[in-house]
Amino acid sequence: MSTEKIADEIKFAYWVPNVSGGLVTSDIEQRTGWDFEYNKRLAQTAENNGFEYALSQVRYEASYGAEFQHESTSFSLALLGATERLKLIAAIHPGLWHPAVLAKFGATADILSGGRFAINVVSGWFKDEFTHLGEPWLEHDERYRRSGEFLEVIRKIWTEDNVDYRGDFYRIHDFTLKPKPLNTPERPNPELFQGGNSTAARNNGGRYSDWYFSNGKDFDGVTEQLDDLRAVARAHNREVRFGLNGFIIARDTEAEARDTLREIVEKANKPAVEGFRSAVQQAGSSTGDKKGMWADSSFEDLVQYNDGFRTQLIGTPEQVAERIVAYKKLGVDLVLGGFLHFQEEIEYFGERVLPLVRELELADRSATV
Ligand SMILES: Cc1cc2nc3c(=O)[nH]c(=O)nc-3n(C[C@H](O)[C@H](O)[C@H](O)COP(=O)(O)O)c2cc1C
């Protein structure tokens, strides 16, 4: 069990549906859209329903159920322009961005949005995406070494002048970024998230990032990751916050929620799920200790491609709220939600689930004073 301070209120983020096909690889009806108009309204709904963050996805070409994709940083910037409080976390690949170029883009995006820009550094699983672009596909732990340098460099560029850096992947010579991104009371520079769960990812999270994103996990899985992550962070005199992915199916009755899950899995697009399973062997399964993402995922887990069913946020509003608060007590600072019918379910979440979460948190605080 973690000894770190538990925040008063758990935070919420949602997956921006900026790629087509929805968040489950299934032929079940998904009332969602990947176009800008849909996303603009969704982002506005989300910020009015208790969501503090939105995470856009990076994908450069068609793959396993995602035929069309909008680019993550530009799409995030457009959503920042359409909202007032929502923070946008744009997913980016170190192998395809130079850190100083992204630092420049990020500073402008942050200033334009009043300090609401963030990035999620992802190290990749989709080999074809790199090889089709003529870029080298590094072996798993080398990708993470590059991501570690990337995180270190971009923070330096955002916060220091005359940056010099001599790494194996990046070299910076006396570089000063002007203007810098905003330094707000909440954070000194755009927040750095990192997505990945292998030992290499835990090391990078603990050493360099502000946030660590976990795939869907049960209570034991979260505890195991948190223990590792916080040991690394403590060894470097740092604190890192923990975001957990979960596919949320909240319905008036538990039976309805369970039936929805059953239908999603029954109608899974099997060739696409199997294709994805074989592509993600490039991730955690390719490491020595086999600790990373998808290393032990079942067919059902992979129908939600970030293992979102494992978090089991499935049931009535009361059941989902209780489980969220139980995760919070383990040390989870943020839940990253995926939904089947985004617009209507984010509204339902804000009206029916979130108030229960806040009530339970208040009750816990009152009980401990
Ligand atoms: C919350 C989250 C979001 C992610 N988003 C993306 C993404 O948008 N594009 C992408 O290619 N990979 C994404 N990834 C996957 C990573 O690139 C990486 O392949 C995966 O985390 C496996 O890492 P591991 O081997 O360290 O477990 C994401 C991972 C997490 C946890």
The ligand as a MOL file (V3000), in Angstrom:
LIG
                    3D

  0  0  0     0  0            999 V3000
M  V30 BEGIN CTAB
M  V30 COUNTS 31 33 0 0 0
M  V30 BEGIN ATOM
M  V30 1 C -2.8290 5.7120 -21.6530 0
M  V30 2 C -2.0090 5.2310 -22.8130 0
M  V30 3 C -2.1600 5.8560 -24.0350 0
M  V30 4 C -1.4450 5.4110 -25.1430 0
M  V30 5 N -1.6430 6.0440 -26.3410 0
M  V30 6 C -0.9560 5.6290 -27.4290 0
M  V30 7 C -1.1480 6.2720 -28.6790 0
M  V30 8 O -1.9420 7.2100 -28.7960 0
M  V30 9 N -0.4420 5.8010 -29.7450 0
M  V30 10 C 0.4450 4.7670 -29.6400 0
M  V30 11 O 1.0580 4.4000 -30.6390 0
M  V30 12 N 0.6320 4.1380 -28.4680 0
M  V30 13 C -0.0460 4.5400 -27.3670 0
M  V30 14 N 0.1560 3.8930 -26.1710 0
M  V30 15 C 0.9850 2.6660 -26.1630 0
M  V30 16 C 2.4970 2.8960 -26.0330 0
M  V30 17 O 3.0050 3.4340 -27.2200 0
M  V30 18 C 3.2280 1.5810 -25.7730 0
M  V30 19 O 3.2360 0.7850 -26.9080 0
M  V30 20 C 2.5860 0.7740 -24.7340 0
M  V30 21 O 2.3610 1.5910 -23.6470 0
M  V30 22 C 3.3980 -0.4640 -24.3590 0
M  V30 23 O 4.4180 -0.1100 -23.5460 0
M  V30 24 P 5.1400 -1.1450 -22.5910 0
M  V30 25 O 5.7880 -2.1360 -23.4570 0
M  V30 26 O 6.0940 -0.2800 -21.8490 0
M  V30 27 O 4.1030 -1.7020 -21.6640 0
M  V30 28 C -0.5360 4.3230 -25.0290 0
M  V30 29 C -0.3660 3.7310 -23.7800 0
M  V30 30 C -1.0920 4.1700 -22.6680 0
M  V30 31 C -0.8930 3.4920 -21.3470 0
M  V30 END ATOM
M  V30 BEGIN BOND
M  V30 1 1 1 2
M  V30 2 1 2 3
M  V30 3 2 2 30
M  V30 4 2 3 4
M  V30 5 1 4 5
M  V30 6 1 4 28
M  V30 7 2 5 6
M  V30 8 1 6 7
M  V30 9 1 6 13
M  V30 10 2 7 8
M  V30 11 1 7 9
M  V30 12 1 9 10
M  V30 13 2 10 11
M  V30 14 1 10 12
M  V30 15 2 12 13
M  V30 16 1 13 14
M  V30 17 1 14 15
M  V30 18 1 14 28
M  V30 19 1 15 16
M  V30 20 1 16 17
M  V30 21 1 16 18
M  V30 22 1 18 19
M  V30 23 1 18 20
M  V30 24 1 20 21
M  V30 25 1 20 22
M  V30 26 1 22 23
M  V30 27 1 23 24
M  V30 28 2 24 25
M  V30 29 1 24 26
M  V30 30 1 24 27
M  V30 31 2 28 29
M  V30 32 1 29 30
M  V30 33 1 30 31
M  V30 END BOND
M  V30 END CTAB
M  END
